[in-house]
């Protein structure tokens, strides 16, 4: 009763804006766009060490999947209680901006 699978949505920014923390315990992630979106919404994120570093814009805490559920919960509480401070690095986030991506695509095609 605490987890809701919402399916495909068009109001992701609105949903992210009411969250306190984003949690992604994934077995494997390539470029985790969802983590980039969560960080763009200024959310601290707790994710597994299997998530690639390219998704890290400064507001990620990596935790091993080998750790217990209690350990994960403690880390999430530490982030929420500001014992672990996570903040988005604007320079890192900028590399995912539309302006930056257009410039990169122009380099490829011009």
PyMOL commands that set and color helices and strands:
alter all, ss='L'
color gray80, all
select helices_A, chain A and resi 12-17+33-40+53-55+69-80+90-94+98-109
alter helices_A, ss='H'
color red, helices_A
select strands_A, chain A and resi 21-24+44-48+60-63
alter strands_A, ss='S'
color yellow, strands_A
deselect
rebuild
show_as cartoon
